[in-house]
Amino acid sequence: MAKLEATKTIEAKKMNKRNRQTLAELPVTIPYGAILDEVIENRDMMEFLYLGELYCCKSEILRPASRSLDSQPVISSSGHSSVAAAPAAITFIWEKLNSGSILTLRAKVRGGWFVAVGESRSVTFYPDAGHTWDGTTI
């Protein structure tokens, strides 16, 4: 099933999960950045799950107000599908740190560093917005 991220705030109608009929309630505001799961196009409407609840919105509103988070197709009720491009892959460049006998790696990310420690590669985030950490001490 397709997964989308809302790039704008939209309004959607809540639906009954059993019979997929819209409820007689006011539209709900779906915020910018919301993750929409199991997106299905049904005629001129798009149905989706948001925070575990079923909603629908006109396709002409949701399409320009969202972006794909995966390369899964949005399936229409007629059986047609359209595949959105997957987001660009993120590459981490891991640097090995001089930490004695315990393997320690770091990778530069926005706002700081990911630090992986030990054979299990347990990962934590070290905040350092200016990337001033020289890698010798934490």
C-alpha positions as CSV (number, residue, x, y, z in Angstrom):
1,M,0.0,0.0,0.0
2,A,1.1,3.5,-0.7
3,K,2.4,5.9,2.0
4,L,2.2,9.7,1.6
5,E,3.4,12.7,3.6
6,A,1.2,15.8,3.6
7,T,3.1,18.8,2.3
8,K,0.2,21.1,3.2
9,T,-2.6,21.1,5.7
10,I,-5.7,19.6,4.2
11,E,-9.2,18.8,5.4
12,A,-10.6,15.2,5.1
13,K,-13.8,13.4,6.1
14,K,-13.7,10.6,8.6
15,M,-15.1,7.3,7.3
16,N,-16.6,4.2,8.9
17,K,-14.0,1.4,8.8
18,R,-16.6,-1.3,8.3
19,N,-18.7,0.0,5.4
20,R,-16.3,2.8,4.2
21,Q,-19.1,5.4,4.3
22,T,-18.3,9.0,5.3
23,L,-19.5,10.0,8.7
24,A,-21.9,12.9,9.3
25,E,-19.2,14.9,11.1
26,L,-17.3,18.1,10.2
27,P,-14.1,17.6,8.2
28,V,-10.9,17.0,10.2
29,T,-7.7,19.0,9.7
30,I,-4.8,16.8,8.6
31,P,-1.6,18.7,9.4
32,Y,1.5,19.4,7.4
33,G,3.9,16.5,7.8
34,A,1.2,13.9,8.6
35,I,2.0,10.4,7.4
36,L,-0.9,8.9,5.4
37,D,-0.9,5.1,5.2
38,E,-2.7,2.6,2.9
39,V,-3.7,5.2,0.3
40,I,-6.3,4.0,-2.2
41,E,-7.8,6.0,-5.0
42,N,-11.6,5.4,-5.3
43,R,-13.1,7.3,-8.3
44,D,-12.4,11.0,-7.5
45,M,-11.6,10.4,-3.8
46,M,-8.5,9.1,-2.0
47,E,-9.0,7.0,1.1
48,F,-6.2,6.7,3.7
49,L,-5.4,5.9,7.3
50,Y,-4.1,8.7,9.5
51,L,-3.3,7.8,13.1
52,G,-5.2,4.6,12.7
53,E,-8.4,6.2,11.6
54,L,-9.9,6.0,8.0
55,Y,-10.4,9.3,6.1
56,C,-11.1,10.4,2.6
57,C,-10.3,13.5,0.6
58,K,-10.8,14.6,-3.0
59,S,-7.9,13.5,-5.2
60,E,-7.6,16.9,-6.7
61,I,-6.9,18.3,-3.2
62,L,-4.7,15.5,-1.8
63,R,-2.4,14.9,-4.9
64,P,-0.8,18.3,-5.0
65,A,-0.7,18.5,-1.2
66,S,1.3,15.3,-0.7
67,R,4.5,13.5,-1.7
68,S,5.2,9.8,-1.9
69,L,7.3,8.2,0.9
70,D,7.8,4.9,-1.0
71,S,7.6,3.5,-4.5
72,Q,4.4,1.6,-3.8
73,P,1.6,2.3,-6.3
74,V,-1.5,4.2,-5.4
75,I,-4.2,1.7,-6.5
76,S,-7.4,3.0,-8.0
77,S,-10.8,1.3,-7.8
78,S,-10.6,0.6,-11.6
79,G,-7.4,-1.4,-11.0
80,H,-5.0,1.1,-12.5
81,S,-2.0,2.1,-10.5
82,S,0.5,4.9,-10.6
83,V,4.0,4.6,-9.0
84,A,5.5,7.7,-7.5
85,A,9.3,8.0,-7.4
86,A,11.0,7.0,-4.2
87,P,12.8,9.7,-2.3
88,A,16.6,9.9,-2.8
89,A,18.6,7.5,-0.7
90,I,20.5,8.9,2.2
91,T,24.2,7.8,2.5
92,F,26.0,7.9,5.8
93,I,29.8,8.1,5.7
94,W,30.9,6.3,8.8
95,E,34.3,7.4,10.3
96,K,36.1,5.0,12.6
97,L,37.1,6.7,15.9
98,N,40.2,6.0,17.9
99,S,38.5,4.5,21.0
100,G,40.8,1.7,22.1
101,S,39.4,-1.8,21.9
102,I,35.7,-0.9,21.5
103,L,34.7,-0.3,17.9
104,T,33.2,3.3,17.6
105,L,32.0,4.9,14.5
106,R,30.4,8.3,13.7
107,A,28.4,9.8,10.8
108,K,27.7,13.4,10.2
109,V,23.9,14.2,10.1
110,R,22.0,17.4,10.3
111,G,22.3,18.9,13.7
112,G,25.1,16.6,15.0
113,W,26.4,13.0,14.7
114,F,25.1,9.4,14.7
115,V,27.5,7.4,16.9
116,A,27.6,3.6,16.7
117,V,29.4,1.7,19.5
118,G,30.4,-1.9,20.0
119,E,30.0,-5.0,17.9
120,S,26.2,-4.7,18.1
121,R,26.5,-1.2,16.6
122,S,24.2,0.5,19.1
123,V,23.4,3.9,17.7
124,T,22.8,7.2,19.5
125,F,22.6,10.8,18.4
126,Y,25.2,13.3,19.6
127,P,23.9,17.0,19.2
128,D,26.6,19.2,17.6
129,A,24.9,21.7,15.2
130,G,28.3,23.2,14.1
131,H,30.0,19.8,13.7
132,T,32.8,21.0,15.9
133,W,33.4,17.6,17.6
134,D,36.9,16.5,16.6
135,G,36.1,12.8,17.4
136,T,38.5,12.5,20.4
137,T,36.1,12.9,23.3
138,I,32.3,12.9,23.9
